Amino acid sequence: MRILYVIIAGSALLAVPIFAQGFLAEELSPRAVSLGGAFVGLADDASAALWNPAGLFVLKGFGVLGRLAMPAPTTPFEIWGAALSGGIFGIGGALWYGSKNIKVPSPEEHTLTVLAVGAGVRETMAAGVALKLYEALREGQRFHGTGIDVGLMARFGWLQGGLAITDIVGTQLSAEEDSFEIPMIVRMGATIKLVEDKLRLLGAVDLARQEKLRVFRVGIEFQPFEGIALRAGWDGKALTWGGGLGILNILQTDFTWQADGWAVSTELAFGRR
């Protein structure tokens, strides 16, 4: 496993990214955002499809999720999304669709569709893969591209580790007259579960060729009572915070403060336990 980590981390430094901005996937999950994005080593809900598809193996039953934004007037963009997820016998999957309208400095539209699956491959390990369909409207041109993510998850009692490679070898988005690239990023992280899994400490690192894409992230999630979660983190640039409220393992709402506005997701799930 250590050798695998070294090989993959080295491959990240060989990619030559052209387009260095994130493309929606990191912004769709309020829970992951509130944890500073240190989610690759936890990834235990439908948003694992966006961060580490291996984590989907924990899903049970069926869920429908909607993600809404309540932006402030100064917020430079609007984001919304939706997801279907489910799992049985140690195999889980999720289908996500998200849209981002950027207002300034110049209008752009980004859409992302993600189809992912994760499965247990050994008693303490899981693997997953995600197919991503990108579309962008910028400067009057419509760009299209297809990316692949892969992920691994390992569990050792109170310690859980995750590894994900996003947009393997870089994803090229092309239009008739132009193109740009979404760079490959290698994410590695761990989660420490304490106090009967009520307290979770998270850490993660993003590795990439471009220096500004190399990020160290940390997060903390505390569940003082059943169905109530408090979260905070650091995403490498700013403090993040949010929370969650669950009702009878059927309705789960998560929120975070993001870019001068609220982001909220609500999932209606059946058979999660």
Secondary structure as GFF3:
##gff-version 3
##sequence-region A 1 273
A	DSSP	alpha_helix	2	12	.	.	.	ID=ss1
A	DSSP	three_ten_helix	25	27	.	.	.	ID=ss2
A	DSSP	alpha_helix	30	34	.	.	.	ID=ss3
A	DSSP	alpha_helix	48	51	.	.	.	ID=ss4
A	DSSP	three_ten_helix	53	58	.	.	.	ID=ss5
A	DSSP	beta_strand	61	71	.	.	.	ID=ss6
A	DSSP	beta_strand	77	88	.	.	.	ID=ss7
A	DSSP	beta_strand	91	102	.	.	.	ID=ss8
A	DSSP	beta_strand	108	122	.	.	.	ID=ss9
A	DSSP	beta_strand	125	138	.	.	.	ID=ss10
A	DSSP	beta_strand	141	156	.	.	.	ID=ss11
A	DSSP	beta_strand	159	166	.	.	.	ID=ss12
A	DSSP	beta_strand	171	174	.	.	.	ID=ss13
A	DSSP	beta_strand	179	182	.	.	.	ID=ss14
A	DSSP	beta_strand	185	194	.	.	.	ID=ss15
A	DSSP	beta_strand	199	207	.	.	.	ID=ss16
A	DSSP	three_ten_helix	211	213	.	.	.	ID=ss17
A	DSSP	beta_strand	215	225	.	.	.	ID=ss18
A	DSSP	beta_strand	228	234	.	.	.	ID=ss19
A	DSSP	beta_strand	239	247	.	.	.	ID=ss20
A	DSSP	beta_strand	251	257	.	.	.	ID=ss21
A	DSSP	beta_strand	261	270	.	.	.	ID=ss22
###
